[in-house]
Amino acid sequence: MAVLRLLAGCGESTPDSQKAMAVADGQTTQRPGHEGSDYPDAAPLEEKPNPQAVRVSGKPVIEACNLLSLNDLKDLGVKVGSRPDPNSVNFERVYLAGDGKGPIDTSAITYSMGEGLALNKCAYAPESTDGTLQESLAVAVSQPAYVPPVAEAAAAFAGAPASIILGPVHAYSKRRPVPAPDASGQATVILGDTVASFDFDLKGNGSAGKLQDIAKRVMQNLEKQTNAPTGPSTVDYSSPVFSEPAAQPWPLLTADVVSPAIGTDASPLVSETPGTAVGDIAFPHDPQQRNYVQLTCERGTGEDDPLSRKARFLTATSFLSAEAAKEHVDNTAGAHGGQAPSAAIGDESRIMTDPMSVKTQGVLIFRKGRFAFELYLIDHDGHPNGSTLAEANSLLVPARQKIAQGFQGT
């Protein structure tokens, strides 16, 4: 459904729509609590719920991001930090998709911790009052189907004095020593054999005063999701300065796209980092500021340690016009040794050969209408310095063709 939603905007725009979108380019909007932001829209994110729960070994997965969602944070008055460039510190979603036959591998000895590695995790960097990104919130969920030791770990808490009890849900908190009124620590939230590890590092001039409310929301949502589990939501953008649909990378990284490059069945594990603001950029020889949104997604083998995975990494950048997307591709590829791929893809495509960065050596970039995509292979052991031109042509071009076809709905 997410792919089909993009079809209306994936081709070359008509002159009238180009003119309308050009008016929005360079425009800004102010959000309450984000006055003075450097970005066109500091808080455009919204979540679209997914009623279909994912199952592992026949059991529904309790999604970490459904225990502390963007909507929850908004409701509690917690501001997620604004950055248009996706990154794992600012906002990261790690979850299990509904497809993928490859195994998943946890490193947890007892259960996954919020501040550590996890197969099912949601992490945020809230903004403190002074506008700096000094805070962190993270929730990791463990269930026996994918973290086998968790049932024994949950049972070990039985009879221990809980910090908070809400109906059948118990929370056990352990604080780290920080100066008051800051709050830092970890809470273990338990319902049955499900454990949610909730890690927090909050400032007195930020969200520390809301810690109890945040913890209770996690507990309430754990009970709700246990009784009626839902699937991973879709993070989308709703902004007066970016009214067009944004390209979602995760529906394009299907198992058949990922498996050939990693040499084995793709796992259900997905790591996604949406940018949290509408950004803008001015390209050389073009004074017009161009508004954009960007999301990244990684999918491949199923280790919870990113350095152990072999995966495809896809960045989707959406602009308001095909002209802006073309400038992005030309400028990016031109700055990093862009070479023509072995087969034409989309409206234009290049393989970047810059050896100065693993993120620009062997990256395949292509454009379809007002959308630009960048695909590369993550393989810290086999390809620590990125991919050669020949490897990119062999490993990436066939997948890119499938991605382009999937994006077009053909």
N, C-alpha and C positions, 0 to 999 in steps of 0.2 A: 504493500500500500504506500509506503514511503516513497518508493521509486515512482509509482504512478502519479503521485502528487506533484512530482517535479516536471511532468511531461509538458505542461502548459508553458513552462518557462525555459525549456532546455534548448530550444532552437534559436536562430537569429531573430531578434525582435523586429517588429514592424517600425517604420519611421515614427508613427504616432506614439507607440509605447516607448521607443527610445527617447523621444523628446520629454515624455512625462517622467521617465526615470532619471534623465539628466537633471531635471529640476531638483530631485531629491538628493542627488550627489552633492556632497559638501554641506548639506544641511545638518543641523544638530537639534537635539531635544534634551530637556533637563528632567531628570528623575528626582523625586523627593529623596533627600538624604545623599544625593550625589551631585549637589550643586558645585560648579566649578570643575567638573570633570574635563579631562583633555580629550575625551572620545565623543563621537557624534551621539552615541547612546550608551550610557554606562551600565544599564541594567535591562537588556532586552529579552532575557531568557524566559521561556515558559516551558512547562512540561505537559506532554500529551500522554495520558495514562494508557496502559496496555492491559486489557482485562485477561489476556491469556498467559497464565503462569507457565514458566519453563519447568520441565521435570528432569531430574537426574535419578537414574535407577528407579524410576516410577514415582518418585517423591517430588512434590512441588518445592521449588527454590524460593526462599524468603529473600527478596532482593534488598541489598544493603541500601541502595538509593531510595527505596520505598520506606525505609525506617527513618530517614532524615532527608527529606526531599527539598528541592528548591522552594516549593510552595510552603513547606513547613518553615523554612528559614524566613521567608517573607512574612508569614503569619506571626512569627516570633520577633520580628523586627531586627533580624540579623542580616547584614549586607554581605553578599559574596563579593570578593574583590573583583574589580573591573580590569580586564586585559583582553584585547582582541586576539592576541596570539595564544593558541592553545598550549597548555603546559600542565604537567602532572601535579604541580604544587597548588596552582590556583583552583582547578576543578578537574577531578579525574573520576571516571566511572569504570570499574572492573566488574564484569558480570559474565554469566554463562548464557549463551544463546540457545535457541531451540534446535539448531542443527549442528553438525560436526561430529564425526565418529571417532576422532582421535582421543587419546586418554588425557585426563587432567591430573596434575601432580601437585599436591600440597607439600610445603616444607614445614607445616605446623606440627609440633610435637604433641601439643594438647589441643589448642584451637588458634585460629588466626587472630593476630592482634591488629587493632586499628592503626597503630603507628608503623606496622611492618608489612610483610608480603601477604597477599591474600588472593583467593580466586573470586571473591565476592566482596567488593569494597566500594565505598564512596568517600571522597575526600574533598574538602573545601578549604579555602583560605579567606575567611571573613575579613572585612575592613574594620579597623578600629576607628574611633571618632576622629582622630587626626588624619585619616585617609591613608594610612600606611598599611601594608599587608603584614601585620605582625601576629595574626592569630591563625589557628588551625583547628579543624574539626574533621574527624574521620570515624567511619563506622565500618567494621568488617564482620561479616556473618559466617558462621560455621555450622554445618549440619552433617550428620553422619554419612550422607550419600556421597559427599566429596571431601570431607575432613573426618575420616573414621574415628580418630581418638576423642572427638568432641563429646560423645555420649558419656564416656567415663569421666571426662573433665567436668561436665555439667553436674553429674551425680556427686562429685567430690565437694561441691558447694552446699549440698543439702545439710541443713542444720546450722550453717554459718550465719552470723548476724548480718542482715541485709541493711544497706544504707537507705534504700527506698523500696517499698512494696506497693505495687498497684495491682490489686486482684491477684492473678496467678503469676504475675511477672515480678521477679526479684532483681535488684541491682546491687552490686557490690563494688564500692568505690575505693580507689587507692590514689591519694594525692601525692604530687611531687612538690618538694619545697620551693616555693616562689614567694616573692614579697607580696603582701596584701596591698591592694585588693585583687591582684591577679589570681587566676585559677588554672592549675595545670594538673593533669593526671589521667587516669584510665579507669573506666567503669566496665564491669562485666555484667551484662544484662542477660538473664536466663529465663526461658520458658520451655519446659520439657527438656528435650535434648538439643535445642537450638541455643547457640550462644552468640550474642552480638557484643563485640568488643568496641567500646566507644571511647575514643581518645580525644582529649581536649587540651588546648593551650590558649587561654583567653586572657585578655588584658582588662584591667580595671576601667580604662577609658574606652573599652569596646564592649564585648559580649559577656564578660565574666559575671555580671549581675543576672544574666539570663540562664546561667548554667543549669539550675534546677528545672526550669521550664523546658530547656532543650532535652535534658535527660528524661524527663517525664514523657515528652513527645516521642522519643525513641521507644520507650517502654509501651506506650499506648499503641504505637504503630506495629510493634512486634506482635501484640495480641491480635490486632486487626488483621495483619497479614497472615498470621497462623490460622485464623478462622476462615479467611477468604483471600488466599494468595493471588497476587497479580504479577504480571511480567515486567520487564524493564521498560520504563517510560521512554518516550522520545523527547530529546531536548531540542526545542525549536526556538525561533526568534520572532518576536512580535514588537515591531518598532515603527513609528511614523517616519523614520528616516531610512528604513529598509523594509519596505512593504512587500517585496517579492519573496517567493519561497527560497529557502536555503538548501543547498545540496547536502544530503546526509550520506557520509561515507560508509557507515556500517552495513546498510542493506546491499551495497555493491561488493563487499568482501564476502561473497558466498563461499561455501566449502569448495566448490569446483574451481573457483578462481584462485583460492589460496593453496590447495593441496599440491598442484604440480610444482610450484616453486620451492616448497619446503620438503618435498620428497616423501611425504607421508600424509595420512589423513589429517585434515584440519581438526583441531579440537573445538569445543564449544566456547572456549575462553575468548572474550572480547575486552580490549582496553580502549577506552574512548576519552578524548579530552576536547570538549567544546570550548571555544573562545567565549568569554563572558561579557564581551562588549562589542558593539558595532565599531569597527575601526575605519580609518580613512588613510589614504595614501595619495601622493602626487608623483606621477612618473616623469622621467626626463622628457623635456620638450612638450609637456602638457601641464599647464598651471592648475587645471581643474582637480580639486580634491575628489577622490573616488571612494565612496563608501563600500565596505565589504564586511562579510562575516566568514569565519573559518572554523572548521572542525577537523580533528584527526582521529584515525582509528587504526588499531593494530590487531591482527589476527593471524594465528599460526598454530604452533604447538602449545601444549597446555600447562607449562610450568608457571607457578606463581611468581618466580623470579624472572624479571624481564631480561636479565643478562644471559639466561639459559635458553630463552626462546629462539626459535627460528620462525620468522613471521613476515608477512607483507604489511607495510605501513602505507596508509593512504591519507593524504591531505586533500580536503575539498574546500576551495575558496570560491565564494559566490559574490559576484558583483551585480550592479544594477544595469549594466549594459555589456554587450559583446565587445564593444570598443575597449572598455576598461579591462576586461579579461584578457583580450589580445595583448594589450600593453603589459599586463602582468607576466604573461608567458614569454613575450619577447624580451622584456627586461630581465627576468629571472634566468632564462636560458642563455641570453647573451652575456650575462655576467659570469656564467659558470660553464663556459665551453660547450654550449649546446650543439649537438650533432643530430642529423636526421636519423630516425630509427629505420629498421629494416622494412617496416610497413607503415603507411600513413594511418594515423589514428585521429578521429574527430576532425575538427576544423584545422588544427595544426598541432604538431607534436615535435618534441626534441628529447634527446637523452643528454643529460648533463655529465660532463667528464672532468669537472674540477677536482683535482686530487687534494685540495686543501681541507676538505671536509667530507666525512662519510655520508653526510646528508646531501651532498651535491655531486658525489662521484657515483655514477650509475643510476641517478634518479631520472625516471621517465616522466616528463611533464606534458600534458596535453590539454586542449581546450575544446569545449563543446558549448557554443553560444556564449552566454555570460558566465559560464562556470569553468574554472581551471582546476585540474587535478594533478597531484604529484604522487607517484608510486615508487617505492623502493623496497629492497629486500633487507630485512634485519637478520643478521647471522653473525653474532659476535665472535664465534669460533671459526667458522669457515670463511667469512668475508669481513674481517675486522676493519678493513679500510674501504668498504664500499664495493661496488661492482664495476667491472670493466665494461667497455662499450659492447664487446661480444657477449658477455654474460647478461647484460641488461637486455640486449636484443633477444637472447634465448629465453631468459627467465621472466621478463616483464612484458614484452610486447604481446605475446598471446593472451596474457591475463588482462592487459589494458584493452585489448580488442573486446574481450568479454565484458569488461566493465562499461565500455562505451556502448555496447549493444544493450546491456542491461539498463543503462541510464536512459536510453532511447525507448525502452520498452519493446525492443525487437529481438 
